[in-house]
Amino acid sequence: MSKGPGLFSDIGKKAKDLLTRDYISDQKFSVSTYSDAGVVLTSTAVKKGGLSSGDVAALYKYRNVTFDVKVDTASNISTIITLNDIVPSTKTIASVKFPDHNSGKLEVQYFHHHATLATAVALNQNPFIDVSATLGTPSIAFGGEAGYDTTSGNFTKYTAGISVTKPDSSASIILGDKGDSIRASYVHHLDQLKRSSAVGEITRRFSTNENTFTVGGSIAVDHLTVVKAKLNNNGKLGALIQHEIIPKSLLTIAGEIDTKALDRIPKFGLAVALKP
């Protein structure tokens, strides 16, 4: 793929990952194994409240094709097939979930040095269509996305955004929810490997005159341990510690506390991921 501005979904992604990724309040256990044939098998068990669920996933890459199949305890089978560069600078993604065959979706992504385009269509009798486009360079990009429901003839969403990326920082502004909200974020990396970073994000919802401000960050204690934390103006404090117990095997302990209601029971989660 070309060194272009990236997909529209990449705008603001660095801040979103810092503030949401790996934060868990459920008990989760995941084990991945890698075979000599190139197949990655992953088994996951999750306990949320009094309910338990699990799934087994298989990922196989052959040349420019990736097969991803997942079977869960509710007897659902999810299949994703990704084809790279069938046509130069394109990626095609087909997905379907059984027994709900109407959940099928086909997505085509096109990458250029100064533009990207992505189109997704639901494979059913009344399909929805999502289209996004981005213009620019890896340093500065702007674009938008829109969703259209062919049944009602209405737009389900339209969003616009802009991002500026430097070697040690990135900033973005996204106008979403059909123009009802605006989100601005800034990430500053504290080391060259980008394992220690600080992030700030503010969201304004015009219909309710509500503002949400969140600050957070991650710190690499050493080459095996990372600590992350976040706090918003509603008093929600989240934190986690992630440690590589053996090569490519991560232990994550995360928790969340409502500082404005300390009499409530805090939520804590534990995850173990063994990655190939």
Secondary structure as UniProt FT lines:
FT   HELIX           8..10
FT   TURN            11..12
FT   HELIX           13..20
FT   TURN            21..22
FT   STRAND          27..34
FT   TURN            36..37
FT   STRAND          39..48
FT   TURN            49..50
FT   STRAND          51..62
FT   TURN            63..64
FT   STRAND          65..72
FT   TURN            73..74
FT   STRAND          77..84
FT   TURN            88..89
FT   STRAND          90..98
FT   HELIX           101..103
FT   STRAND          105..111
FT   STRAND          115..122
FT   STRAND          128..136
FT   STRAND          140..149
FT   TURN            150..153
FT   STRAND          154..166
FT   TURN            167..168
FT   STRAND          169..176
FT   TURN            177..180
FT   STRAND          181..189
FT   TURN            192..193
FT   STRAND          197..205
FT   TURN            206..209
FT   STRAND          210..220
FT   STRAND          225..232
FT   TURN            233..234
FT   STRAND          236..246
FT   TURN            247..248
FT   STRAND          249..258
FT   TURN            259..260
FT   TURN            262..263
FT   STRAND          267..274
//
